[in-house]
Amino acid sequence: MEADMIKVIPCTESMLTGTLQQALEVEPAPAYEQPPLGTRRALVLSGMYQSEVIDVVSSYRASGLPPAVFAAAVPNNYGRVVRELLEEVQADDAAMRRLAAQRAAEKQS
């Protein structure tokens, strides 16, 4: 995976109440704050082609980093509150994992 420039914007607690657009446009990017133990990681990817998103997700998962959910910043969610958007993405991920586990259990039966 190659990248000429990747801008990483860590989401602070105060950014969770603003919109995704506000979070993506913050200047300068805030310093990283260690999240509370047990906090699920989420990565919102912006300005990438689909193939680049797939590369980033695959590379992240292969890296051994803690599990994370991924979302793409698209115009439809720029106005969404970051906390609500992340809760929805995490709920969708949990539902997909439950469905996958259920299907795997059915195949073993």
N, C-alpha and C positions, 0 to 999 in steps of 0.2 A: 504494500500500500504506500503510495506516495502522496505528499501534500506540499504545496508551495507555502501555504499559510493556513493555519488552523487557529481560530480565535476561540479560546475557552473562557466562558463566563460562568463562574460558580454562582449558584443561586443562594443568596443570603436569606435569612428568615424574613427580613423586611420586604424582599422582592416577591415573596409568595403571595402577597396581597395585591400586587399590581398585575398589569396585563403582560402577556407573553411579549408583545411588541416592546413594551417599556423595558422588560428584562433583556431583550436582545439588543436594544439600543443604548444600554447604560454605558457611560464613559466617565472615567476609566473603569475597566472591569474591576469589581471588588476583589479584595484578598480572599483567599479560600478560608472558610470557617469549617472546622471539624463538626459534622452533624452528630446529633445524639446517637449513642449506641443503638443499633437495631433499625436505624432509618434506612428505608429502601432507596437505592440509587436510581436515578432517572436521568437519561440523556436526551435532550431535545436537539435534533440536528437541523440545521438550516443552510440553505444555499447550496445544496448538493443534488447531483443527479441520482436517480434510483440506484444505479450500479455502485456509486460511491457510498451511499447509505448502507448497502448490503456489505461492502468491503469493511466499513467501520464496525458494523454490528458483528460480523464474523471475526474480525481481528480482536475486538473487545472480548468476545466470548472465549476465544482461543488463548487470551493472555493470562488467564487465571485470576483476573480481577473479580471482586465480589459480583454476584448477580445484579443485573440492572434491567430496567424497562427502557424502551426507546420510543421516541415519538418524533415526527417530522413537523417542523414549523411550516404551516401552510396559511395562506391568507384567511381561511375560515376560522382559524383559532388564534390569530394575532390579538383579537380583542378579549380573549378569555382570560380569566383570573388564573394565574399560574398554579396556585394550590388546587383549584377545582380541576384544571386540566390534568395535572399529575395524578390526582385521586382517580379520575376517570381512566387514565391510561393504566394505572396499577390495578384497578378493578377489572378492566378488560383482560389484562395479563393473567390475573388470578382465575378468571372464568375460563380462559383458554387452557390453562394448566389443569384445571379440574376436568374439563372435557377430555383432554388428552389422557389423563389418568383413568378416567372412566372407560374410554375406548380401549386402552391397553388392558384393563381388567376384564372387559368383555371378550377380548381376543383370547385371553388365557382360560376363560370359562369353557 
